[in-house]
Amino acid sequence: MPSWRWLTAAMWWVEHAFGRARADARPEEDTRVRIFLILTVFALVFVSLALGAANAALLAPRGGVGSVNHPNAVVRADVVDRNGALLATNITHYGLYIDPSQVWDRRLAATRIKQALPRVSMAKLNKVMSGDRRLIVLPGLTPQEKVAVHGLALGGVTFEPEDRRVYPLGSSAAHVLGMADTGGEGIAGAELAFNTEIRAAGLLGEDFPLSIDLRVQGVLENELAAAAAENQARGAVGIITDVQTGEVLGMASWPTTDRLNRATSAHYEMGSVFKTFTVAAGLDTGRADMDTLFDASQAFMIGNRRITDFHATNQVLTLEEVYLHSSNIGTSRLAVEMGPTTMRDYFARFGLMDAAPIELHESARPRRPGKWDDSTLASLSFGYGIMITPLQMSAAMGALTNGGRFIPLTLRKGGRPGAQARQVVTPQTSLALLDLMRRNVVRGSGGRAEAAGLRVGGKTGSANKLLNGRYDPSHAVGTFVAVFPADGPVDARRYSILILIDEPQAYPRTGGFVAAPAVGRIADRIAPFLGVERRADPYRTAMGERIPAFEDVGGDGR
């Protein structure tokens, strides 16, 4: 109240200053007071405007796309990669509205708007012009388009700002990011999976980081597209993960113009990569060790079904040789010996019986076998009889190469909060598989995935597709699942790479030819980004030159 009294007294003094000046016969003071009063008013107005501008510039929330700058603003944070590189943002566009009651010449106005904005529908313009109320003609005008229409100086034409979600890198990481609708709600991909958190971050003026490394993503997309083109493929999938944290560093589905995310939603029988799971179960249960012998000298008969090897050795093989020669006979014998209870248990442990655990809503459940008889067990042992998604394969391979811990995959930087790792095999089993996968690149079917000094390990997989009740060799899938570096302790930094080529037309169509070379190139290019050091590999020297590549095609499993 004292401040108001002071202001009232001041105004009262100014008001009577003119009267005092006249009474004292000093008109020049009257003029000075009036000038002083006008200058004071202008100064106060100027200062208030300046303070308002300074407040808007310095004290408002961070100007990024998440801040609310107009009534139609979409409160949605920037999405960035793990290093802060921009993946998704908002840009202000404008909705074009027309109130026909304020348009002087409707036909002329429609013609001029069409000339300035060619993409607008003339039918829409005429429909709005013939009405009697204000309606939207076209949403999403760019600032340049708005200027062009505004420059026509037409009555009844107005604009309302609206935020649009944009992806400055175009198709890069498109299947990971998904999309948001015009109302600011995520409808696919990470935009949907993290919708609430992205909006919350936007209100705080913060970015929302994903686990994706844009450098890794770029290499993956580049090499995947090259492999698909080289092999004239129908489609392709690539996934790169950190096996210790479950973070997805790169995920690509080709072609990028296809809305289907093959990594999350497409189902495949993947062939001999499943031999890794069969061998893991045998080692972990103690049913076999690397020196256990399996008779592959002749076909394995289950009833009337005859199981053979694509590259038959016609001899008794150790478990290591079964893996390196990718013997269907050897893994079939092991699976039948372990029985349905053990096989089902280990497939469940590896996450092969449920949808891949990741935030993406698109993650699909597998197509599992209805029965688990001996014939089915044999098929499962070399990757037939069950259709899974590439994400399931990545999650399962991560568990076999990180010390035996099944860790849910995540697109969240730093890993999924509160996620509990499940011990699915012993650390000793994991170490044995890492060694075996490395041997497969040095001596077996994975030689084309080698990258100098990076100690890549992995397994090839090839399968024919079931069409019209028969397995058709002209419609095949070639896969290579790798880990690098494959040496060191089980808790060492380690990364998984999966490449799947869907229906390659080049021959041979096996994983060792169509997918393994891309894996080697990817490992070679991303190693510097991930801090993986190259070094001489005494293991390769000790083992000598690798044996000729034994390619694995399960055929129809007969």
Secondary structure by P-SEA (a helix, b strand, c coil): caaaaaaaaaaaaaaaaaaaaaaaccaaaaaaaaaaaaaaaaaaaaaaaaaaaaaaacccccccccccccccccccccccccccccccbbbbbbbbbbcccccccaaaaaaaaaaacccccaaaaaaaaaccbbbbccccccaaaaaaaaaccccccbbbbbbbbbbccccccccccccccccccccccccccaaaaaaaaaaacbbbbccccaaaaaaaaaaaaaaaaaaccccbbbbbbccccccccccccccccccccccccccccccccaaaaaaaaaaaaccccccccccccbbbbcccbbbbbcccccccccaaaaaaaccaaaaaaaaaaacaaaaaaaaaaacccccccccccccccccccccccaaaaaaaaacccbbbcaaaaaaaaaaaccccccccccccccccccbbbbbcccaaaaaaaaaaaaaaaacccccccccccccccbbbbbbbbbcccccccccbbbbbbbbcccccccccbbbbbbbbbccccccccccccccaaaaaaaaaaccccccccccccaaaaaaccccccccccccccc
